[in-house]
Amino acid sequence: MQRMNLEDYLGGNPYPGRGILMGRSEDGTYAVIAYFIMGRSENSRNRVFEEEGQGLRTKAFDESKVRDPSLILYSPVQVSGSRTVVTNGDQTDTVCEFLKEGKSFEEALRTRTFEPDAPNYTPRISGILETENGFRFTLSILKSGDGSPDVTFRQFFEYNSPAAGEGRIIHTYSGDGDPLPSFEGEPARVALTGSIDELTHGIWNSLNEENKISLFVRFISLKTGLMETRILNKNR
């Protein structure tokens, strides 16, 4: 699988939904994380990202317009020691609880399934990035089996010592539709180029203008562990 241009990859999909990107910066010195959300309904679009300690939470932009907070308000990013957990829902809490008990990312997600939003059954996507004793990350997707509410497919993709300038991206939908088609296959292999600001604006400008909501990007120094973060919100 060749590295694809990240901006072309995202720009070619009008509705990837929510997405997680993990990899290593072009100069090889940073771990890279990105998480974005998109939405078609007023309830989904009524959100912003807000830092919460070293993590991130989704927050209603206009509290008076909130209709159902259950699947839109959560903590997508949490830090546990040298590990950063990123997900598209409240499974972030599940993973972090398991990690505190000495259990694994995979064990946590085996207790969860896709979102109960029939007929889409939106996949739960998750990632964990670790920078202690080597650099590695795992991406996961929990999705409905052929659109059935009774069948869950759980897939895990592990990447050890990713090359400089290389990332992997996974997202909820393979495109727009009704119902929305779930992501298929292995996380896409993409090239990561430039600084944190260049990457942030490259991703943001590639996402569909009508549907994009918020973007979080973080660079973590593999030498010092220091973090640098960027957040963009369509609602300001």
MARBA-938902 format. One line per field, with one value per residue (C-alpha): residue number from 1; residue in three letters; chain; x, y, z. Coordinates in Angstrom, 2 decimals. Layout:
! residues N
nr	c(NUM, ...)
rest	c(ALA, ...)
kette	c(A, ...)
c1	c(X, ...)
c2	c(Y, ...)
c3	c(Z, ...)
//
This chain:
! residues 236
nr	c(1, 2, 3, 4, 5, 6, 7, 8, 9, 10, 11, 12, 13, 14, 15, 16, 17, 18, 19, 20, 21, 22, 23, 24, 25, 26, 27, 28, 29, 30, 31, 32, 33, 34, 35, 36, 37, 38, 39, 40, 41, 42, 43, 44, 45, 46, 47, 48, 49, 50, 51, 52, 53, 54, 55, 56, 57, 58, 59, 60, 61, 62, 63, 64, 65, 66, 67, 68, 69, 70, 71, 72, 73, 74, 75, 76, 77, 78, 79, 80, 81, 82, 83, 84, 85, 86, 87, 88, 89, 90, 91, 92, 93, 94, 95, 96, 97, 98, 99, 100, 101, 102, 103, 104, 105, 106, 107, 108, 109, 110, 111, 112, 113, 114, 115, 116, 117, 118, 119, 120, 121, 122, 123, 124, 125, 126, 127, 128, 129, 130, 131, 132, 133, 134, 135, 136, 137, 138, 139, 140, 141, 142, 143, 144, 145, 146, 147, 148, 149, 150, 151, 152, 153, 154, 155, 156, 157, 158, 159, 160, 161, 162, 163, 164, 165, 166, 167, 168, 169, 170, 171, 172, 173, 174, 175, 176, 177, 178, 179, 180, 181, 182, 183, 184, 185, 186, 187, 188, 189, 190, 191, 192, 193, 194, 195, 196, 197, 198, 199, 200, 201, 202, 203, 204, 205, 206, 207, 208, 209, 210, 211, 212, 213, 214, 215, 216, 217, 218, 219, 220, 221, 222, 223, 224, 225, 226, 227, 228, 229, 230, 231, 232, 233, 234, 235, 236)
rest	c(MET, GLN, ARG, MET, ASN, LEU, GLU, ASP, TYR, LEU, GLY, GLY, ASN, PRO, TYR, PRO, GLY, ARG, GLY, ILE, LEU, MET, GLY, ARG, SER, GLU, ASP, GLY, THR, TYR, ALA, VAL, ILE, ALA, TYR, PHE, ILE, MET, GLY, ARG, SER, GLU, ASN, SER, ARG, ASN, ARG, VAL, PHE, GLU, GLU, GLU, GLY, GLN, GLY, LEU, ARG, THR, LYS, ALA, PHE, ASP, GLU, SER, LYS, VAL, ARG, ASP, PRO, SER, LEU, ILE, LEU, TYR, SER, PRO, VAL, GLN, VAL, SER, GLY, SER, ARG, THR, VAL, VAL, THR, ASN, GLY, ASP, GLN, THR, ASP, THR, VAL, CYS, GLU, PHE, LEU, LYS, GLU, GLY, LYS, SER, PHE, GLU, GLU, ALA, LEU, ARG, THR, ARG, THR, PHE, GLU, PRO, ASP, ALA, PRO, ASN, TYR, THR, PRO, ARG, ILE, SER, GLY, ILE, LEU, GLU, THR, GLU, ASN, GLY, PHE, ARG, PHE, THR, LEU, SER, ILE, LEU, LYS, SER, GLY, ASP, GLY, SER, PRO, ASP, VAL, THR, PHE, ARG, GLN, PHE, PHE, GLU, TYR, ASN, SER, PRO, ALA, ALA, GLY, GLU, GLY, ARG, ILE, ILE, HIS, THR, TYR, SER, GLY, ASP, GLY, ASP, PRO, LEU, PRO, SER, PHE, GLU, GLY, GLU, PRO, ALA, ARG, VAL, ALA, LEU, THR, GLY, SER, ILE, ASP, GLU, LEU, THR, HIS, GLY, ILE, TRP, ASN, SER, LEU, ASN, GLU, GLU, ASN, LYS, ILE, SER, LEU, PHE, VAL, ARG, PHE, ILE, SER, LEU, LYS, THR, GLY, LEU, MET, GLU, THR, ARG, ILE, LEU, ASN, LYS, ASN, ARG)
kette	c(A, A, A, A, A, A, A, A, A, A, A, A, A, A, A, A, A, A, A, A, A, A, A, A, A, A, A, A, A, A, A, A, A, A, A, A, A, A, A, A, A, A, A, A, A, A, A, A, A, A, A, A, A, A, A, A, A, A, A, A, A, A, A, A, A, A, A, A, A, A, A, A, A, A, A, A, A, A, A, A, A, A, A, A, A, A, A, A, A, A, A, A, A, A, A, A, A, A, A, A, A, A, A, A, A, A, A, A, A, A, A, A, A, A, A, A, A, A, A, A, A, A, A, A, A, A, A, A, A, A, A, A, A, A, A, A, A, A, A, A, A, A, A, A, A, A, A, A, A, A, A, A, A, A, A, A, A, A, A, A, A, A, A, A, A, A, A, A, A, A, A, A, A, A, A, A, A, A, A, A, A, A, A, A, A, A, A, A, A, A, A, A, A, A, A, A, A, A, A, A, A, A, A, A, A, A, A, A, A, A, A, A, A, A, A, A, A, A, A, A, A, A, A, A, A, A, A, A, A, A, A, A, A, A, A, A)
c1	c(0.00, 1.54, 1.36, -1.50, -1.66, -3.69, -5.42, -6.43, -7.67, -9.91, -10.97, -12.21, -14.77, -17.69, -18.55, -15.90, -17.74, -15.40, -11.75, -8.60, -5.10, -1.91, 1.68, 5.13, 6.04, 8.02, 11.20, 10.75, 10.83, 7.13, 4.24, 1.25, -2.42, -5.45, -9.16, -11.96, -15.74, -18.34, -22.13, -25.25, -27.93, -28.36, -27.74, -24.43, -23.27, -23.94, -20.54, -17.06, -13.84, -12.47, -9.26, -9.75, -6.41, -4.23, -7.33, -10.25, -14.02, -16.88, -19.14, -22.44, -21.95, -25.53, -26.95, -30.52, -30.30, -29.17, -31.66, -29.85, -26.42, -25.85, -23.78, -22.39, -20.97, -18.01, -14.26, -12.55, -8.97, -7.53, -3.90, -2.81, 0.92, 2.78, -0.39, -2.90, -6.36, -8.52, -12.04, -15.25, -17.42, -17.68, -15.56, -12.64, -13.77, -14.04, -10.51, -8.99, -10.77, -9.37, -5.87, -5.97, -6.81, -3.79, -5.93, -5.55, -7.02, -8.32, -9.96, -11.79, -13.18, -14.36, -16.95, -18.32, -20.12, -21.19, -23.46, -27.21, -28.23, -30.22, -30.14, -26.57, -25.12, -22.19, -18.89, -16.95, -13.40, -10.59, -6.83, -4.10, -0.63, 2.27, 5.66, 7.36, 9.79, 9.39, 6.77, 3.68, -0.03, -3.15, -6.33, -9.65, -13.12, -16.25, -18.96, -22.17, -21.90, -23.65, -25.98, -27.31, -28.01, -27.11, -23.63, -20.46, -17.19, -14.19, -10.97, -7.60, -4.62, -1.22, 1.68, 5.13, 7.85, 6.10, 8.39, 8.98, 6.35, 3.87, 0.44, -2.65, -6.18, -9.47, -12.93, -16.53, -17.97, -16.70, -18.84, -22.20, -25.46, -28.67, -27.96, -24.35, -21.89, -19.35, -15.59, -14.15, -10.68, -7.37, -6.67, -5.40, -1.64, -0.99, 1.98, 2.45, 4.28, 5.15, 4.76, 1.84, 0.28, 0.72, -0.81, -3.69, -4.67, -4.13, -6.61, -9.10, -9.12, -9.58, -12.71, -16.07, -16.92, -20.60, -20.15, -16.94, -17.31, -14.06, -10.45, -7.84, -4.16, -1.35, 2.41, 4.18, 7.98, 9.41, 12.42, 10.84, 7.16, 6.17, 2.88, 1.86, -1.85, -4.04, -7.85, -10.08, -13.85, -16.28, -18.49, -16.50)
c2	c(0.00, 3.29, 6.45, 8.62, 12.38, 13.11, 16.18, 14.37, 11.41, 13.54, 15.88, 12.94, 11.93, 14.33, 12.67, 10.58, 11.36, 11.25, 10.36, 9.43, 9.90, 8.65, 8.58, 10.18, 13.69, 14.29, 15.07, 11.92, 13.70, 13.83, 11.45, 12.89, 12.63, 14.18, 13.80, 15.47, 15.46, 16.19, 16.36, 16.61, 17.35, 20.53, 18.53, 17.16, 20.51, 22.28, 21.39, 22.68, 21.12, 22.39, 21.38, 19.63, 19.27, 17.27, 15.87, 17.10, 17.26, 18.06, 20.83, 22.24, 25.54, 26.63, 24.83, 25.78, 23.73, 20.44, 17.67, 14.42, 14.70, 10.95, 10.41, 13.91, 15.05, 13.01, 13.15, 12.04, 12.43, 11.39, 10.96, 8.13, 8.35, 7.91, 6.70, 8.86, 7.44, 8.87, 7.70, 8.93, 8.33, 7.46, 4.36, 6.67, 6.32, 2.53, 2.22, 4.47, 2.59, -0.70, 0.75, 1.91, -1.68, -2.99, -4.34, -3.70, -1.48, -4.57, -5.99, -2.72, -2.55, -6.15, -4.95, -2.32, -2.33, 0.13, 3.10, 2.42, 4.89, 2.69, 2.42, 3.79, 1.85, 4.23, 2.43, 3.19, 4.05, 4.20, 4.60, 4.35, 5.83, 4.88, 6.60, 4.74, 1.90, 2.54, 4.28, 2.38, 2.81, 0.73, 1.68, -0.11, -0.14, -1.77, -1.98, -3.70, -6.89, -6.19, -3.67, -6.12, -4.80, -8.25, -8.73, -6.83, -6.95, -5.89, -5.09, -4.02, -2.70, -2.46, -0.33, -0.44, 2.17, 3.95, 5.59, 9.34, 11.16, 8.29, 8.03, 5.86, 7.20, 5.50, 7.08, 6.12, 6.27, 5.37, 8.15, 9.87, 7.96, 6.89, 4.80, 5.87, 3.19, 2.09, 2.35, -0.74, -2.27, -1.33, 2.21, 4.28, 4.86, 8.57, 10.92, 13.41, 16.55, 19.89, 21.50, 21.13, 24.29, 23.13, 19.74, 21.28, 23.67, 21.03, 18.68, 21.43, 22.81, 19.31, 18.48, 19.21, 22.83, 22.20, 19.19, 19.82, 20.85, 20.61, 19.44, 18.55, 18.05, 17.22, 16.74, 14.90, 15.12, 11.60, 12.91, 15.02, 14.08, 17.74, 18.31, 20.98, 21.20, 22.96, 23.14, 24.55, 24.98, 26.01, 27.46, 30.17)
c3	c(0.00, -1.12, 0.95, -0.24, -0.12, 3.01, 1.62, -1.57, 0.46, 2.69, -0.09, -2.14, 0.50, 1.13, 4.42, 6.22, 9.49, 12.46, 11.91, 13.82, 12.42, 14.08, 12.86, 12.94, 11.78, 8.62, 10.58, 12.68, 16.05, 16.92, 17.38, 15.52, 16.48, 14.80, 15.45, 13.50, 13.62, 10.96, 11.07, 8.93, 11.55, 13.57, 16.76, 15.45, 14.11, 17.41, 18.89, 19.57, 20.85, 24.15, 25.93, 29.26, 31.06, 28.68, 27.04, 24.98, 25.28, 22.93, 24.17, 22.92, 21.12, 21.86, 24.91, 23.94, 20.73, 22.29, 21.53, 22.34, 24.00, 24.37, 21.21, 20.61, 23.97, 25.26, 25.94, 22.72, 24.01, 27.38, 28.45, 30.76, 31.48, 28.19, 26.47, 24.62, 23.97, 21.18, 20.33, 18.77, 21.83, 25.50, 24.94, 25.81, 29.41, 29.09, 27.70, 30.38, 33.16, 31.87, 31.55, 35.19, 36.17, 34.26, 31.43, 27.72, 25.03, 23.26, 26.40, 26.95, 23.43, 23.51, 26.02, 23.59, 20.28, 17.56, 18.25, 18.60, 15.89, 13.51, 10.55, 10.37, 13.32, 13.31, 14.00, 17.16, 16.15, 18.71, 18.90, 21.50, 20.99, 23.27, 23.43, 26.29, 25.47, 21.76, 19.67, 18.58, 18.09, 17.57, 15.74, 16.13, 14.63, 16.05, 13.42, 12.54, 10.55, 7.24, 8.87, 11.45, 14.98, 16.34, 14.82, 15.81, 13.89, 16.00, 14.15, 15.56, 13.59, 15.33, 14.05, 15.63, 14.97, 12.10, 9.57, 9.55, 7.52, 7.65, 9.24, 9.29, 9.24, 10.07, 9.96, 10.52, 7.01, 3.57, 2.09, 2.21, 1.92, 3.65, 5.58, 5.88, 4.68, 7.31, 6.78, 5.08, 5.02, 6.63, 7.86, 4.95, 4.73, 4.24, 4.03, 6.87, 5.83, 7.35, 10.75, 13.12, 11.69, 8.11, 8.90, 10.84, 8.08, 5.41, 7.10, 7.89, 4.37, 2.92, 4.92, 3.29, 4.11, 4.78, 7.05, 9.01, 12.66, 14.66, 14.43, 17.06, 16.18, 18.60, 18.18, 21.02, 21.22, 21.19, 23.10, 25.85, 25.84, 25.53, 23.71, 21.22, 20.34, 17.79, 17.82, 15.09, 15.49, 12.74, 15.49, 17.23)
//
